[in-house]
Amino acid sequence: MNEEYVELVLSAVELVPPGRVASYGDIAEFVGRGGARQVGQVMSRHGAAVPWWRVVRSDGQPARGHEQEALARLEAEAAPTRAGRVDMDRGRFDFGETSPRMNFHRGSQGP
């Protein structure tokens, strides 16, 4: 996995504010490269230093194997949760809200 891609993904995750979440696919779309699986790989290998609990599956479920810790952290941040997942309609972060918008689209190279 390309080091530049890893840094782009981790930087994008750091933009997600407390109480909000982004799906793996949201991160991939914002970065402009790769897909949800590639973002998942980055998070699993390198995500410990960023707010990893704010990255969830598209249905709002936290990362497998870390559900309880992620939900506890999200609830402590007042993220809208119900039935063991984040309410994506209310809790999804819109990267268009970032200011200034960071230039993550650096060509069409893969991850």
N, C-alpha and C positions, 0 to 999 in steps of 0.2 A: 504494500500500500504506500502510495506516494506521500512523503512527509508534508508537502504543501497542502494536500487534501486533508490530512489529519488536522493540521493547524486551522484550516478554513472551517471544518466541522466544529472543532472545539471552540473557536472564536464565536461561531454562530450560537452555540449552546449558551455561552456566557451572556449573550444579549437577552435571553429569556428572563424576564423579571420574576421575583418571588410571587407566588400565587397564580402564575400562568404556566402553560405548558406548550410544547411543540411536538408534533409527531416526527418520527424518523423521516417520513416523506416530506414534511414541511421543511426540515433542515436541508435535505437534499435539494429541494426546489430552490430554497434561498441561496444555497451555495452555488447552484447552477451546474452541478456535476454529480455523477453517481446516482444512487437511488437509496431507498430506505434500508436495504440490506447492507450496503456499503457504510451507511451512517451507523447502523447497528454494530458492524465490525469495529469501526473506530471507537465507538462508545465502550464496547466490551474490552478493548485492549488499552485504551488511552483515556477513558472518561472519568477516572476517579478524581481528578483534580478540578473538574468543573461540576456544576449543579446537574448531575446525571439524572436525578429524580424528576427533573422538569422535561425530560424527553420520554414520551410514551408512545405506545402503539396507536394506530389511527382510530381505534375504538375507545381510547382513553385508558386502556389497561397499562399499568407500569411494566417495566422490564421483568421478564420471567426470572424467578429466583430471588428477586429483590422487592417483591410486591409490598410486603408489610412495611419495610423501612421506607420505601418510596412514598407510600400512602401516608405514613406518619409525618414525613417531612412536608409533603404537599398540604396536608391538613393543618400543620403548624403554620404554614404560609397563607392559610385561608383560601387555598385553591378550591373551586367548586367540585366536590366529590360526591358520589353516591354509588352504593352497591359495589364498592371495590374498584372504582374507576373514576377518572376525571370526566366531568361533563364538558365535552369538547366544544359544544355550542357556546358555553359561557367562559371556559378557561383557556381556549386556544389563543396563543399569542400571534398577533399579526406583525410580521416582520416589516411591513410598511410603516409601522409606528416608530421604527428606529430612526433616530436623528443624531447626526447625519447618517444617511444610508451608506453603509460600508460597501466598497466595491468588491464583491465576492465573485463576480462572474469574470474569471480570468482565462477565457478561452474555452475550448471544447474538449480538452484532454480529459480522459477518464481518471478515476480515483487512483 
